[in-house]
Amino acid sequence: MPLSWYDRPADVKYQIDYSYNKISGHVSSRWGLYNGREEYRIVNVHDHLMIEKIVLKQLRRGQSHIVLMDIGAGDFQWGRGVAKFINGHPLFSHTVGASIFSLRGERSDGCQVIKDGVCTRYEYGNFKVENLFEELETRKHYLKDQVDLIVSDACFRHLVDATGTMLQAYYLLRPCTGMMCIEGFYLETSVCSHRGVENQYNLLSLFRSFNTPFFRMDSNPARRFDSFVIQKSEVPPSISLTYKNIIPSVDWSTGSNYVTLFEAGPEWRQQPAIYQHQSGGVTYSTITPEGDSLFKQIVVDHTTVCVAKRNKVAQLFYENNTKNFDSIHRLLKDLIEFDQQMVLDCIEHLISTNEQFAIRVLNHIPNKDHSLLRATLFSKDHIKYKFDNIPPLLSKLIEIASRDVLNEQLEGKTLMMAAVDFVVIANRTAPLKRLLLCPEVDLTIVSTKSGQTALDIVREERGKRQKQTLESLDSIRKVEFLLESATKK
């Protein structure tokens, strides 16, 4: 008998209600870092790029209305951002209509149905997402087989029965074309626990049981779970699980504090056949040796867009025209969101081609936006935690930045001190040493945490350079003095 959320035992239903009631009175989402965004980039793919491809495909099929959904919508930023994108698109604003559903458990005191250009936004608070079908039907929305894209970031990890909720979401997708982009979650079975690699095994077995193309992207330091994209097929799922009861979560940060335990059937015990692939610098997993068309459809095109933006930067740069500054900045900022390594390579190429003009380009500040340093440090929250490429990018930008730019105040601290904070968080001492010893930087403004850490590093560096020239030691002593003064404030 296939798994059905209608078979939830009484204790699972009770805990779902209890967990929902804990947050239903809140007036805003309180999850901190993961609190809704205009774009989630769940598998490192631009959300609006994915939506553009979905709309174009559906238009070719004669479908002029699309349905999109964000489960665990924070403060409704994603739906509003999508509406802005569609309404501003030169083609879509005249040819399509969109229904955008943003669902969250906290209450919403604003208007719940908003006509926004060619879009209708449904911003539903007090929505019990674990009873997805029931809650939608209560609001007169019958969306089975109607939804083109579902996204959910850092929501399912907090649910009591994430598996049953995902199954409901899957049945909402349009057959053969509908897609779901979702961050992983906890799943406990009689075969494997929801701890570490065992939980990963459970998730792979679950996604394999949907009998449809999917791919997995490995987690990064900003995410506790792998990310998944799955496309609905006409073949029904064959999930060999049955409900048992609930158990306490091993993760204290899980909102519900519980996960559902399932009894695994014989099919579940088969080792999932998963294949690793690489494309465009991205590692992913599929259920076929050659890789899935679903991945190629999304990620390879995403890489192509990055390359096109990089080539456009080079073209504008070669024109050696100051009128291109704003356009180059805009493209580089987009690339920072897409691919930090490509930005670093691009900047190095510009400097090697025409260093003086490159410095003018990168120090240009359109509308006081300090665009590249600001985008690197204060763009999307999850970008901050991709440490491998950010420190050298920061070092390169700071190396060529002017004193005025580095010492400009932004969000309570200088751009330079924001860079120090970032590298301290990343625990990267080598880039930090380079940043601290940069002679262009005023170090009198510094946060206590990064200041103390930076001070320790400067003292360590001073000890290593005891045999160097007096001039070098004086420079380090000056930095040390400024840091000591700042941390005593």
C-alpha positions as CSV (number, residue, x, y, z in Angstrom):
1,M,0.0,0.0,0.0
2,P,1.6,3.4,-1.0
3,L,2.4,5.9,1.6
4,S,-0.3,8.5,2.3
5,W,-0.3,11.4,4.7
6,Y,-3.9,10.5,5.5
7,D,-2.6,7.5,7.4
8,R,-0.7,9.7,10.0
9,P,-1.1,8.2,13.5
10,A,-2.7,10.2,16.2
11,D,0.6,11.2,17.9
12,V,2.0,12.6,14.6
13,K,-1.2,14.7,14.1
14,Y,-1.1,15.9,17.6
15,Q,2.5,17.1,17.4
16,I,1.8,18.8,14.0
17,D,-1.0,20.8,15.6
18,Y,1.1,21.6,18.7
19,S,4.1,22.8,16.6
20,Y,1.8,24.9,14.4
21,N,0.1,26.5,17.4
22,K,3.5,27.6,18.8
23,I,4.1,29.9,15.9
24,S,0.6,30.7,14.6
25,G,0.4,33.8,16.9
26,H,3.7,35.3,15.7
27,V,3.3,38.4,13.5
28,S,6.5,37.8,11.6
29,S,8.8,35.0,10.8
30,R,11.6,34.5,13.5
31,W,14.0,32.1,12.0
32,G,16.9,34.6,11.7
33,L,19.3,33.8,9.0
34,Y,16.9,31.7,7.0
35,N,13.9,34.0,7.0
36,G,12.8,34.2,3.4
37,R,14.6,35.8,0.5
38,E,13.9,37.2,-3.0
39,E,15.9,34.3,-4.4
40,Y,16.9,31.1,-2.6
41,R,19.4,29.7,-5.1
42,I,18.7,26.3,-3.6
43,V,20.9,24.4,-6.1
44,N,23.1,27.4,-6.9
45,V,20.7,28.4,-9.7
46,H,19.2,31.8,-10.3
47,D,15.5,31.5,-9.3
48,H,14.3,33.9,-12.0
49,L,16.4,32.2,-14.6
50,M,14.6,28.9,-13.8
51,I,11.2,30.6,-13.8
52,E,12.0,32.2,-17.2
53,K,12.8,28.8,-18.7
54,I,9.6,27.3,-17.2
55,V,7.4,30.1,-18.6
56,L,9.0,29.8,-22.1
57,K,8.5,26.0,-22.1
58,Q,4.9,26.4,-21.1
59,L,4.2,29.1,-23.7
60,R,5.5,26.7,-26.3
61,R,3.0,24.1,-25.0
62,G,0.2,26.7,-25.3
63,Q,-0.1,27.3,-21.5
64,S,-0.2,31.0,-20.7
65,H,-0.8,30.8,-17.0
66,I,1.7,29.5,-14.5
67,V,1.4,28.6,-10.8
68,L,4.3,29.0,-8.4
69,M,4.6,28.2,-4.7
70,D,6.9,29.0,-1.8
71,I,6.4,26.7,1.2
72,G,7.8,28.4,4.4
73,A,7.8,31.9,2.9
74,G,9.4,34.0,5.6
75,D,8.1,37.5,5.1
76,F,6.9,36.7,1.5
77,Q,10.0,38.1,-0.2
78,W,10.3,35.4,-2.8
79,G,6.8,35.8,-4.2
80,R,7.1,39.5,-4.3
81,G,10.4,39.2,-6.1
82,V,9.0,36.8,-8.7
83,A,6.1,39.1,-9.4
84,K,8.5,42.0,-9.9
85,F,10.5,39.9,-12.3
86,I,7.6,38.7,-14.3
87,N,6.0,42.2,-14.5
88,G,9.3,43.7,-15.6
89,H,10.0,41.1,-18.2
90,P,9.6,42.4,-21.8
91,L,7.8,39.3,-23.0
92,F,6.0,37.9,-19.9
93,S,4.4,41.2,-18.9
94,H,2.1,40.9,-22.0
95,T,1.7,37.2,-22.6
96,V,1.3,35.3,-19.3
97,G,-0.5,35.3,-16.1
98,A,0.9,34.0,-12.8
99,S,-0.6,32.8,-9.5
100,I,2.1,33.0,-6.8
101,F,1.4,31.2,-3.5
102,S,3.5,32.2,-0.4
103,L,2.7,30.0,2.6
104,R,3.8,30.4,6.2
105,G,2.6,29.3,9.7
106,E,2.9,32.7,11.3
107,R,-0.1,35.0,11.0
108,S,-0.3,37.7,8.4
109,D,-2.2,40.9,9.1
110,G,-1.9,42.3,5.6
111,C,-4.0,41.7,2.5
112,Q,-3.8,38.0,1.6
113,V,-4.7,38.3,-2.1
114,I,-2.9,41.0,-4.1
115,K,-3.3,41.8,-7.7
116,D,0.1,42.8,-8.9
117,G,0.4,43.5,-12.6
118,V,-0.1,40.2,-14.5
119,C,0.4,38.3,-11.3
120,T,-1.9,37.5,-8.4
121,R,0.0,37.0,-5.1
122,Y,-1.5,34.9,-2.4
123,E,0.3,35.7,0.9
124,Y,-1.2,33.2,3.3
125,G,-0.3,33.3,7.0
126,N,-1.7,30.9,9.6
127,F,-1.2,28.2,7.0
128,K,-0.5,24.7,8.4
129,V,1.8,23.6,5.7
130,E,1.9,20.0,7.0
131,N,-1.8,19.8,6.0
132,L,-1.1,21.3,2.6
133,F,-4.0,19.9,0.6
134,E,-6.6,20.6,3.3
135,E,-5.4,24.2,3.9
136,L,-5.5,25.0,0.2
137,E,-8.9,23.5,-0.3
138,T,-10.2,25.4,2.7
139,R,-9.2,28.6,0.8
140,K,-10.9,27.3,-2.4
141,H,-7.7,26.4,-4.2
142,Y,-7.8,23.0,-5.9
143,L,-4.2,22.7,-7.2
144,K,-3.6,19.0,-7.7
145,D,-1.5,18.6,-10.9
146,Q,-1.5,22.4,-11.4
147,V,1.7,23.8,-9.9
148,D,4.7,24.5,-12.2
149,L,7.3,25.2,-9.5
150,I,7.5,24.7,-5.8
151,V,10.4,26.1,-3.7
152,S,11.2,25.5,-0.1
153,D,14.3,26.6,1.7
154,A,15.1,25.7,5.4
155,C,11.4,24.9,6.1
156,F,11.0,21.2,5.9
157,R,13.8,20.6,8.4
158,H,11.5,22.1,11.1
159,L,8.4,19.9,10.3
160,V,7.2,16.9,12.2
161,D,6.3,14.9,9.1
162,A,8.5,16.4,6.3
163,T,8.1,13.3,4.2
164,G,4.3,13.4,4.2
165,T,4.4,17.1,3.5
166,M,6.8,16.6,0.6
167,L,4.5,13.9,-0.8
168,Q,1.6,16.4,-0.8
169,A,3.7,19.0,-2.5
170,Y,4.7,16.5,-5.1
171,Y,1.1,15.7,-6.0
172,L,0.5,19.4,-6.6
173,L,3.0,19.5,-9.4
174,R,2.0,19.5,-13.0
175,P,2.8,16.0,-14.5
176,C,5.9,15.8,-16.7
177,T,6.9,19.4,-16.3
178,G,6.3,20.5,-12.7
179,M,9.4,20.9,-10.6
180,M,10.2,21.2,-6.9
181,C,13.4,22.7,-5.5
182,I,13.8,21.8,-1.9
183,E,16.5,21.7,0.8
184,G,16.7,18.3,2.5
185,F,15.2,17.4,5.9
186,Y,15.3,14.8,8.6
187,L,13.9,11.3,7.9
188,E,14.0,8.4,10.4
189,T,13.3,4.8,9.3
190,S,13.5,1.4,10.9
191,V,16.6,0.9,8.6
192,C,18.5,4.1,9.2
193,S,18.4,6.9,11.7
194,H,18.1,10.6,10.9
195,R,21.8,11.2,11.9
196,G,24.5,12.2,9.5
197,V,25.1,9.9,6.5
198,E,22.3,7.6,7.5
199,N,19.8,10.5,7.0
200,Q,21.4,11.1,3.6
201,Y,20.8,7.4,2.7
202,N,17.2,7.8,3.8
203,L,16.7,10.9,1.6
204,L,18.3,9.3,-1.4
205,S,16.0,6.3,-1.0
206,L,13.0,8.5,-0.7
207,F,13.8,10.5,-3.8
208,R,14.5,7.4,-5.8
209,S,11.1,6.1,-4.7
210,F,9.3,8.9,-6.7
211,N,10.3,7.1,-9.9
212,T,11.1,10.3,-11.7
213,P,14.2,12.4,-12.6
214,F,15.9,14.2,-9.7
215,F,19.3,15.5,-8.9
216,R,21.0,16.2,-5.7
217,M,23.6,18.9,-5.0
218,D,26.0,18.4,-2.1
219,S,25.5,20.6,0.9
220,N,27.9,23.6,1.5
221,P,28.8,25.2,4.9
222,A,25.8,27.4,4.8
223,R,23.4,24.4,4.5
224,R,23.0,21.5,6.9
225,F,21.4,19.4,4.2
226,D,21.9,18.5,0.5
227,S,19.6,20.3,-2.0
228,F,17.3,18.5,-4.4
229,V,15.4,19.2,-7.6
230,I,12.7,16.7,-8.6
231,Q,10.5,16.7,-11.7
232,K,7.1,15.1,-11.6
233,S,6.4,12.2,-14.0
234,E,3.3,10.3,-14.9
235,V,4.5,7.3,-12.9
236,P,3.1,7.4,-9.3
237,P,5.6,7.2,-6.4
238,S,6.2,3.8,-4.8
239,I,7.4,4.8,-1.3
240,S,7.9,1.7,0.7
241,L,7.3,3.3,4.1
242,T,4.5,3.1,6.7
243,Y,3.9,5.4,9.6
244,K,5.0,4.3,13.1
245,N,5.3,7.2,15.6
246,I,7.4,10.2,16.4
247,I,10.8,10.5,18.1
248,P,12.8,13.5,19.4
249,S,15.0,15.2,16.9
250,V,18.8,15.0,17.3
251,D,19.0,18.6,16.2
252,W,18.1,21.2,18.9
253,S,17.4,23.8,16.2
254,T,14.5,21.8,14.6
255,G,11.4,23.9,15.2
256,S,9.1,21.0,16.0
257,N,11.7,19.1,18.1
258,Y,10.4,15.9,16.7
259,V,10.7,13.7,13.5
260,T,8.4,11.0,12.3
261,L,9.6,7.4,12.4
262,F,8.6,5.1,9.5
263,E,8.8,1.4,9.1
264,A,10.7,0.6,5.9
265,G,9.5,-2.1,3.5
266,P,11.7,-4.6,1.6
267,E,12.2,-2.3,-1.4
268,W,13.5,0.5,0.8
269,R,16.4,-1.7,2.0
270,Q,17.9,-1.8,-1.5
271,Q,21.0,0.3,-1.9
272,P,20.1,3.4,-4.0
273,A,21.9,3.5,-7.3
274,I,23.3,7.0,-7.4
275,Y,25.9,8.4,-9.8
276,Q,28.2,11.4,-9.2
277,H,28.7,13.9,-12.0
278,Q,30.4,17.3,-12.5
279,S,29.5,20.1,-14.8
280,G,30.4,23.8,-14.8
281,G,32.2,23.3,-11.5
282,V,29.2,21.8,-9.8
283,T,29.0,18.4,-8.3
284,Y,25.7,16.6,-8.5
285,S,24.1,13.2,-8.2
286,T,21.5,11.5,-10.4
287,I,19.8,8.1,-10.8
288,T,21.3,7.4,-14.2
289,P,24.9,6.9,-15.2
290,E,24.8,9.5,-18.0
291,G,23.3,12.3,-15.9
292,D,19.7,13.5,-16.2
293,S,18.3,15.9,-18.7
294,L,16.7,17.7,-15.8
295,F,20.2,18.7,-14.5
296,K,21.3,19.8,-18.0
297,Q,18.1,21.7,-18.5
298,I,18.7,23.8,-15.3
299,V,22.4,23.9,-14.3
300,V,24.2,23.8,-17.6
301,D,22.1,26.6,-19.0
302,H,22.9,28.5,-15.8
303,T,26.6,28.1,-16.4
304,T,26.1,29.3,-20.0
305,V,24.5,32.5,-18.7
306,C,27.5,33.1,-16.4
307,V,29.9,32.7,-19.3
308,A,27.8,35.1,-21.4
309,K,28.0,37.7,-18.6
310,R,31.7,37.3,-18.3
311,N,32.2,37.8,-22.0
312,K,30.0,40.9,-22.0
313,V,32.2,42.3,-19.2
314,A,35.3,41.8,-21.3
315,Q,33.6,43.3,-24.4
316,L,32.6,46.5,-22.5
317,F,36.0,46.7,-20.9
318,Y,37.9,46.6,-24.2
319,E,35.9,49.6,-25.4
320,N,37.9,51.6,-22.8
321,N,34.9,53.9,-22.2
322,T,34.0,55.3,-18.8
323,K,30.4,55.3,-19.9
324,N,30.5,51.5,-19.5
325,F,31.4,51.6,-15.8
326,D,27.8,51.1,-14.5
327,S,27.2,48.2,-17.0
328,I,30.4,46.5,-16.0
329,H,29.6,46.8,-12.3
330,R,26.1,45.5,-12.8
331,L,27.4,42.4,-14.6
332,L,30.1,41.7,-12.1
333,K,27.6,42.0,-9.2
334,D,25.4,39.5,-11.0
335,L,28.3,37.2,-11.4
336,I,29.2,37.4,-7.7
337,E,25.8,35.9,-7.0
338,F,26.3,33.3,-9.6
339,D,30.0,32.2,-9.5
340,Q,32.6,33.8,-7.3
341,Q,35.5,32.0,-9.0
342,M,34.5,33.4,-12.3
343,V,34.4,36.9,-10.9
344,L,37.9,36.5,-9.5
345,D,39.2,35.2,-12.9
346,C,37.5,38.0,-14.7
347,I,39.0,40.7,-12.4
348,E,42.5,39.2,-12.8
349,H,42.0,39.2,-16.6
350,L,41.0,42.9,-16.6
351,I,43.9,43.9,-14.5
352,S,46.4,42.0,-16.7
353,T,44.9,43.6,-19.8
354,N,44.8,47.2,-18.6
355,E,45.7,47.6,-15.0
356,Q,45.1,51.4,-14.8
357,F,41.7,51.3,-16.5
358,A,40.8,48.2,-14.4
359,I,41.5,50.1,-11.2
360,R,39.3,53.0,-12.4
361,V,36.5,50.6,-13.2
362,L,36.7,48.8,-9.9
363,N,36.9,52.0,-7.8
364,H,34.1,53.6,-9.6
365,I,31.2,54.1,-7.2
366,P,27.8,54.5,-9.0
367,N,25.3,56.1,-6.7
368,K,27.6,55.5,-3.7
369,D,27.0,51.8,-4.0
370,H,30.5,50.6,-3.5
371,S,29.2,47.8,-5.7
372,L,31.8,45.1,-5.8
373,L,33.0,45.2,-2.2
374,R,29.4,45.6,-1.0
375,A,28.1,42.8,-3.2
376,T,30.8,40.5,-1.9
377,L,30.2,41.2,1.7
378,F,26.5,42.1,1.9
379,S,24.8,40.2,-0.9
380,K,22.8,37.1,-0.1
381,D,23.4,35.7,3.3
382,H,24.3,32.2,2.1
383,I,26.9,33.7,-0.3
384,K,29.0,34.7,2.8
385,Y,29.7,31.2,3.7
386,K,31.2,30.0,0.4
387,F,34.6,30.6,1.8
388,D,36.8,29.0,-0.9
389,N,36.5,31.9,-3.4
390,I,35.5,34.9,-1.3
391,P,38.8,35.5,0.6
392,P,41.0,35.8,-2.5
393,L,38.2,37.9,-4.2
394,L,38.2,40.2,-1.1
395,S,42.0,40.4,-1.2
396,K,42.0,41.3,-4.9
397,L,39.3,44.0,-4.4
398,I,41.0,45.5,-1.4
399,E,44.4,45.5,-3.1
400,I,43.1,47.9,-5.8
401,A,40.5,49.8,-3.8
402,S,41.1,53.4,-2.9
403,R,41.4,54.6,0.8
404,D,38.1,56.5,0.5
405,V,36.2,53.3,-0.6
406,L,37.8,51.1,2.1
407,N,37.1,53.6,4.9
408,E,33.6,54.4,3.8
409,Q,31.0,53.6,6.5
410,L,28.4,51.0,5.6
411,E,25.9,49.3,7.9
412,G,27.7,50.5,11.0
413,K,31.3,49.6,10.0
414,T,33.8,50.3,7.3
415,L,33.9,48.1,4.2
416,M,37.4,47.1,5.4
417,M,36.2,46.1,8.8
418,A,33.3,44.2,7.3
419,A,36.0,42.3,5.3
420,V,37.9,41.6,8.5
421,D,34.8,40.3,10.2
422,F,34.0,38.1,7.3
423,V,37.5,36.5,7.1
424,V,37.5,36.0,10.9
425,I,34.2,34.2,10.6
426,A,35.7,32.1,7.8
427,N,38.7,31.3,10.0
428,R,41.0,32.2,7.2
429,T,44.2,33.7,8.8
430,A,46.2,34.1,5.6
431,P,43.8,36.5,3.9
432,L,43.3,38.3,7.2
433,K,47.0,39.0,7.5
434,R,47.0,40.6,4.1
435,L,44.0,42.7,4.9
436,L,45.3,43.9,8.2
437,L,48.6,45.0,6.9
438,C,47.1,46.9,4.0
439,P,48.5,50.5,4.4
440,E,45.4,52.2,3.0
441,V,43.1,51.1,5.8
442,D,42.0,53.0,8.9
443,L,41.7,50.3,11.6
444,T,40.3,52.6,14.3
445,I,36.8,51.3,13.7
446,V,36.5,47.6,14.4
447,S,34.1,45.3,16.1
448,T,35.2,43.8,19.4
449,K,35.1,40.1,18.2
450,S,37.0,40.6,14.9
451,G,39.3,43.2,16.6
452,Q,40.5,40.8,19.3
453,T,41.1,38.0,16.8
454,A,42.8,40.4,14.4
455,L,45.0,41.7,17.2
456,D,46.1,38.1,18.1
457,I,47.0,37.5,14.4
458,V,49.0,40.8,14.1
459,R,51.0,39.9,17.3
460,E,51.8,36.5,15.9
461,E,52.9,38.0,12.7
462,R,55.0,40.5,14.6
463,G,56.8,37.7,16.3
464,K,57.6,36.1,13.0
465,R,59.1,39.3,11.6
466,Q,61.4,40.2,14.5
467,K,64.4,39.9,12.2
468,Q,63.0,42.1,9.4
469,T,63.6,45.8,8.9
470,L,62.7,48.4,11.4
471,E,60.3,49.9,8.8
472,S,58.3,46.7,8.6
473,L,58.1,46.3,12.3
474,D,57.0,49.9,12.7
475,S,54.1,49.2,10.3
476,I,53.0,46.2,12.3
477,R,53.3,48.1,15.6
478,K,51.1,50.8,14.2
479,V,48.4,48.3,13.2
480,E,48.7,46.6,16.6
481,F,48.3,49.9,18.4
482,L,45.2,50.9,16.4
483,L,43.6,47.5,17.1
484,E,44.4,47.7,20.8
485,S,42.8,51.2,20.9
486,A,39.7,50.0,19.0
487,T,39.1,46.9,21.2
488,K,39.3,49.0,24.4
489,K,36.4,51.2,23.3
